[in-house]
């Protein structure tokens, strides 16, 4: 995905979705009012809405997407992740005009959905050894079982590294 940013329209948005982990509607509704710089100079979004745990959660912006987010903010659109005319998009417009055309251009299957970005996030956080309480806070959940049962896909390399920890 990263190699195709600037070549495939909206690859940058999908890439950001894998790092920000917002549900699609939450991602598309982010505005400048959701963007903050912490006292320790960490850029972040405060957003989310589906559940009590997911409402107004802090989501730090990973350094890999910081320039993309800054560029999107500078467009001065109705939302940060807006269309080419600066207009906000709803879920259907984004899927139809951005997400699936980008997947097609990248040669990725249409079985992937915007929700797949949340699975990618959880799986990568788990593989990186993030604490359960951090994963559920970033996901907007209250129980790690939700992440284990629905989001985290244990990959062979991760499981192999876990096996190697045995003495």
TINURO-254275 format. One record per residue (C-alpha): residue number from 1; residue in three letters; x, y, z. Coordinates in nm, 3 decimals, padded with zeros to 5 digits, m for minus. Example, Ala and Ser with C-alpha at 12.3 -4.5 7.8 and 13.67 -1.06 7.14 Angstrom:
# TINURO-254275
<atom resi="1" resn="ALA" u="01.230" v="m00.450" w="00.780"/>
<atom resi="2" resn="SER" u="01.367" v="m00.106" w="00.714"/>
# end
This chain:
# TINURO-254275
<atom resi="1" resn="UNK" u="00.000" v="00.000" w="00.000"/>
<atom resi="2" resn="UNK" u="00.273" v="00.244" w="00.107"/>
<atom resi="3" resn="UNK" u="00.459" v="00.214" w="m00.226"/>
<atom resi="4" resn="UNK" u="00.146" v="00.315" w="m00.415"/>
<atom resi="5" resn="UNK" u="00.071" v="00.637" w="m00.229"/>
<atom resi="6" resn="UNK" u="00.072" v="00.914" w="m00.487"/>
<atom resi="7" resn="UNK" u="00.023" v="00.661" w="m00.767"/>
<atom resi="8" resn="UNK" u="m00.313" v="00.509" w="m00.676"/>
<atom resi="9" resn="UNK" u="m00.584" v="00.755" w="m00.573"/>
<atom resi="10" resn="UNK" u="m00.691" v="00.709" w="m00.212"/>
<atom resi="11" resn="UNK" u="m00.420" v="00.455" w="m00.130"/>
<atom resi="12" resn="UNK" u="m00.307" v="00.715" w="00.124"/>
<atom resi="13" resn="UNK" u="m00.648" v="00.714" w="00.293"/>
<atom resi="14" resn="UNK" u="m00.654" v="00.334" w="00.318"/>
<atom resi="15" resn="UNK" u="m00.299" v="00.337" w="00.453"/>
<atom resi="16" resn="UNK" u="m00.405" v="00.591" w="00.718"/>
<atom resi="17" resn="UNK" u="m00.707" v="00.378" w="00.808"/>
<atom resi="18" resn="UNK" u="m00.473" v="00.089" w="00.893"/>
<atom resi="19" resn="UNK" u="m00.285" v="00.312" w="01.140"/>
<atom resi="20" resn="UNK" u="m00.572" v="00.517" w="01.284"/>
<atom resi="21" resn="UNK" u="m00.814" v="00.231" w="01.336"/>
<atom resi="22" resn="UNK" u="m01.132" v="00.434" w="01.329"/>
<atom resi="23" resn="UNK" u="m01.452" v="00.277" w="01.201"/>
<atom resi="24" resn="UNK" u="m01.521" v="00.405" w="00.849"/>
<atom resi="25" resn="UNK" u="m01.787" v="00.656" w="00.951"/>
<atom resi="26" resn="UNK" u="m01.563" v="00.786" w="01.231"/>
<atom resi="27" resn="UNK" u="m01.269" v="00.820" w="00.991"/>
<atom resi="28" resn="UNK" u="m01.474" v="01.008" w="00.733"/>
<atom resi="29" resn="UNK" u="m01.617" v="01.248" w="00.994"/>
<atom resi="30" resn="UNK" u="m01.280" v="01.362" w="01.133"/>
<atom resi="31" resn="UNK" u="m01.234" v="01.739" w="01.111"/>
<atom resi="32" resn="UNK" u="m00.972" v="01.985" w="01.228"/>
<atom resi="33" resn="UNK" u="m01.167" v="02.001" w="01.555"/>
<atom resi="34" resn="UNK" u="m01.065" v="01.638" w="01.619"/>
<atom resi="35" resn="UNK" u="m00.693" v="01.709" w="01.569"/>
<atom resi="36" resn="UNK" u="m00.467" v="01.802" w="01.861"/>
<atom resi="37" resn="UNK" u="m00.102" v="01.824" w="01.953"/>
<atom resi="38" resn="UNK" u="m00.042" v="01.696" w="02.306"/>
<atom resi="39" resn="UNK" u="00.166" v="01.878" w="02.565"/>
<atom resi="40" resn="UNK" u="00.446" v="01.637" w="02.480"/>
<atom resi="41" resn="UNK" u="00.415" v="01.726" w="02.107"/>
<atom resi="42" resn="UNK" u="00.238" v="01.405" w="02.001"/>
<atom resi="43" resn="UNK" u="m00.014" v="01.462" w="01.720"/>
<atom resi="44" resn="UNK" u="m00.342" v="01.284" w="01.781"/>
<atom resi="45" resn="UNK" u="m00.707" v="01.261" w="01.700"/>
<atom resi="46" resn="UNK" u="m00.985" v="01.256" w="01.955"/>
<atom resi="47" resn="UNK" u="m01.277" v="01.081" w="01.795"/>
<atom resi="48" resn="UNK" u="m01.506" v="00.783" w="01.780"/>
<atom resi="49" resn="UNK" u="m01.870" v="00.739" w="01.852"/>
<atom resi="50" resn="UNK" u="m02.016" v="00.386" w="01.838"/>
<atom resi="51" resn="UNK" u="m01.978" v="00.277" w="02.200"/>
<atom resi="52" resn="UNK" u="m01.911" v="00.444" w="02.532"/>
<atom resi="53" resn="UNK" u="m01.556" v="00.305" w="02.527"/>
<atom resi="54" resn="UNK" u="m01.512" v="00.415" w="02.165"/>
<atom resi="55" resn="UNK" u="m01.646" v="00.768" w="02.203"/>
<atom resi="56" resn="UNK" u="m01.385" v="01.043" w="02.202"/>
<atom resi="57" resn="UNK" u="m01.092" v="00.805" w="02.234"/>
<atom resi="58" resn="UNK" u="m00.737" v="00.927" w="02.194"/>
<atom resi="59" resn="UNK" u="m00.569" v="00.797" w="01.880"/>
<atom resi="60" resn="UNK" u="m00.207" v="00.907" w="01.839"/>
<atom resi="61" resn="UNK" u="m00.096" v="00.962" w="01.481"/>
<atom resi="62" resn="UNK" u="00.182" v="00.722" w="01.385"/>
<atom resi="63" resn="UNK" u="00.493" v="00.885" w="01.234"/>
<atom resi="64" resn="UNK" u="00.440" v="00.682" w="00.913"/>
<atom resi="65" resn="UNK" u="00.120" v="00.874" w="00.838"/>
<atom resi="66" resn="UNK" u="00.196" v="01.212" w="00.995"/>
<atom resi="67" resn="UNK" u="00.284" v="01.379" w="00.662"/>
<atom resi="68" resn="UNK" u="m00.026" v="01.238" w="00.494"/>
<atom resi="69" resn="UNK" u="m00.250" v="01.366" w="00.774"/>
<atom resi="70" resn="UNK" u="m00.082" v="01.709" w="00.764"/>
<atom resi="71" resn="UNK" u="m00.134" v="01.726" w="00.386"/>
<atom resi="72" resn="UNK" u="m00.501" v="01.628" w="00.422"/>
<atom resi="73" resn="UNK" u="m00.557" v="01.891" w="00.692"/>
<atom resi="74" resn="UNK" u="m00.395" v="02.154" w="00.469"/>
<atom resi="75" resn="UNK" u="m00.657" v="02.089" w="00.196"/>
<atom resi="76" resn="UNK" u="m00.908" v="02.274" w="00.418"/>
<atom resi="77" resn="UNK" u="m01.189" v="02.038" w="00.321"/>
<atom resi="78" resn="UNK" u="m01.514" v="01.991" w="00.506"/>
<atom resi="79" resn="UNK" u="m01.347" v="01.690" w="00.669"/>
<atom resi="80" resn="UNK" u="m00.984" v="01.584" w="00.687"/>
<atom resi="81" resn="UNK" u="m01.034" v="01.281" w="00.463"/>
<atom resi="82" resn="UNK" u="m01.255" v="01.443" w="00.201"/>
<atom resi="83" resn="UNK" u="m01.302" v="01.394" w="m00.173"/>
<atom resi="84" resn="UNK" u="m01.094" v="01.575" w="m00.436"/>
<atom resi="85" resn="UNK" u="m01.333" v="01.873" w="m00.417"/>
<atom resi="86" resn="UNK" u="m01.301" v="01.910" w="m00.040"/>
<atom resi="87" resn="UNK" u="m01.648" v="01.766" w="00.023"/>
<atom resi="88" resn="UNK" u="m01.724" v="01.523" w="00.303"/>
<atom resi="89" resn="UNK" u="m01.799" v="01.167" w="00.194"/>
<atom resi="90" resn="UNK" u="m02.042" v="00.919" w="00.341"/>
<atom resi="91" resn="UNK" u="m01.959" v="00.549" w="00.375"/>
<atom resi="92" resn="UNK" u="m02.121" v="00.450" w="00.045"/>
<atom resi="93" resn="UNK" u="m01.952" v="00.722" w="m00.159"/>
<atom resi="94" resn="UNK" u="m01.614" v="00.636" w="m00.009"/>
<atom resi="95" resn="UNK" u="m01.655" v="00.263" w="m00.075"/>
<atom resi="96" resn="UNK" u="m01.783" v="00.316" w="m00.431"/>
<atom resi="97" resn="UNK" u="m01.554" v="00.599" w="m00.545"/>
<atom resi="98" resn="UNK" u="m01.239" v="00.547" w="m00.340"/>
<atom resi="99" resn="UNK" u="m01.194" v="00.223" w="m00.150"/>
<atom resi="100" resn="UNK" u="m01.289" v="m00.039" w="m00.409"/>
<atom resi="101" resn="UNK" u="m01.133" v="00.144" w="m00.706"/>
<atom resi="102" resn="UNK" u="m00.809" v="00.164" w="m00.506"/>
<atom resi="103" resn="UNK" u="m00.825" v="m00.209" w="m00.426"/>
<atom resi="104" resn="UNK" u="m00.881" v="m00.283" w="m00.795"/>
<atom resi="105" resn="UNK" u="m00.584" v="m00.066" w="m00.896"/>
<atom resi="106" resn="UNK" u="m00.368" v="m00.241" w="m00.636"/>
<atom resi="107" resn="UNK" u="m00.479" v="m00.587" w="m00.746"/>
<atom resi="108" resn="UNK" u="m00.631" v="m00.661" w="m00.405"/>
<atom resi="109" resn="UNK" u="m00.949" v="m00.866" w="m00.365"/>
<atom resi="110" resn="UNK" u="m01.283" v="m00.696" w="m00.312"/>
<atom resi="111" resn="UNK" u="m01.340" v="m00.929" w="m00.020"/>
<atom resi="112" resn="UNK" u="m01.141" v="m00.672" w="00.177"/>
<atom resi="113" resn="UNK" u="m01.357" v="m00.402" w="00.333"/>
<atom resi="114" resn="UNK" u="m01.287" v="m00.084" w="00.529"/>
<atom resi="115" resn="UNK" u="m01.334" v="m00.302" w="00.839"/>
<atom resi="116" resn="UNK" u="m01.032" v="m00.501" w="00.722"/>
<atom resi="117" resn="UNK" u="m00.822" v="m00.196" w="00.812"/>
<atom resi="118" resn="UNK" u="m00.929" v="m00.237" w="01.176"/>
<atom resi="119" resn="UNK" u="m00.832" v="m00.605" w="01.161"/>
<atom resi="120" resn="UNK" u="m00.495" v="m00.507" w="01.016"/>
<atom resi="121" resn="UNK" u="m00.445" v="m00.257" w="01.297"/>
<atom resi="122" resn="UNK" u="m00.532" v="m00.508" w="01.572"/>
<atom resi="123" resn="UNK" u="m00.326" v="m00.786" w="01.420"/>
<atom resi="124" resn="UNK" u="m00.021" v="m00.561" w="01.382"/>
<atom resi="125" resn="UNK" u="m00.058" v="m00.422" w="01.735"/>
<atom resi="126" resn="UNK" u="m00.081" v="m00.774" w="01.877"/>
<atom resi="127" resn="UNK" u="00.216" v="m00.895" w="01.671"/>
<atom resi="128" resn="UNK" u="00.417" v="m00.596" w="01.795"/>
<atom resi="129" resn="UNK" u="00.349" v="m00.704" w="02.155"/>
<atom resi="130" resn="UNK" u="00.122" v="m00.415" w="02.250"/>
<atom resi="131" resn="UNK" u="m00.050" v="m00.454" w="02.586"/>
<atom resi="132" resn="UNK" u="m00.409" v="m00.576" w="02.581"/>
<atom resi="133" resn="UNK" u="m00.531" v="m00.265" w="02.762"/>
<atom resi="134" resn="UNK" u="m00.370" v="m00.045" w="02.498"/>
<atom resi="135" resn="UNK" u="m00.523" v="m00.241" w="02.212"/>
<atom resi="136" resn="UNK" u="m00.874" v="m00.226" w="02.358"/>
<atom resi="137" resn="UNK" u="m00.839" v="00.147" w="02.435"/>
<atom resi="138" resn="UNK" u="m00.731" v="00.218" w="02.077"/>
<atom resi="139" resn="UNK" u="m01.001" v="m00.009" w="01.936"/>
<atom resi="140" resn="UNK" u="m01.273" v="00.149" w="02.150"/>
<atom resi="141" resn="UNK" u="m01.361" v="m00.179" w="02.316"/>
<atom resi="142" resn="UNK" u="m01.399" v="m00.280" w="02.682"/>
<atom resi="143" resn="UNK" u="m01.305" v="m00.645" w="02.651"/>
<atom resi="144" resn="UNK" u="m01.000" v="m00.796" w="02.481"/>
<atom resi="145" resn="UNK" u="m01.208" v="m01.102" w="02.388"/>
<atom resi="146" resn="UNK" u="m01.379" v="m00.892" w="02.119"/>
<atom resi="147" resn="UNK" u="m01.041" v="m00.825" w="01.961"/>
<atom resi="148" resn="UNK" u="m00.926" v="m01.186" w="01.989"/>
<atom resi="149" resn="UNK" u="m01.252" v="m01.325" w="01.851"/>
<atom resi="150" resn="UNK" u="m01.318" v="m01.074" w="01.575"/>
<atom resi="151" resn="UNK" u="m01.014" v="m00.866" w="01.486"/>
<atom resi="152" resn="UNK" u="m00.674" v="m01.024" w="01.556"/>
<atom resi="153" resn="UNK" u="m00.559" v="m01.280" w="01.301"/>
<atom resi="154" resn="UNK" u="m00.268" v="m01.476" w="01.441"/>
<atom resi="155" resn="UNK" u="m00.006" v="m01.500" w="01.169"/>
<atom resi="156" resn="UNK" u="00.244" v="m01.782" w="01.129"/>
<atom resi="157" resn="UNK" u="00.546" v="m01.560" w="01.202"/>
<atom resi="158" resn="UNK" u="00.387" v="m01.426" w="01.521"/>
<atom resi="159" resn="UNK" u="00.295" v="m01.775" w="01.641"/>
<atom resi="160" resn="UNK" u="00.642" v="m01.904" w="01.550"/>
<atom resi="161" resn="UNK" u="00.807" v="m01.626" w="01.751"/>
<atom resi="162" resn="UNK" u="00.580" v="m01.713" w="02.044"/>
<atom resi="163" resn="UNK" u="00.681" v="m02.081" w="02.023"/>
<atom resi="164" resn="UNK" u="01.050" v="m01.987" w="02.018"/>
<atom resi="165" resn="UNK" u="01.008" v="m01.812" w="02.355"/>
<atom resi="166" resn="UNK" u="00.973" v="m02.153" w="02.523"/>
<atom resi="167" resn="UNK" u="01.288" v="m02.286" w="02.684"/>
# end
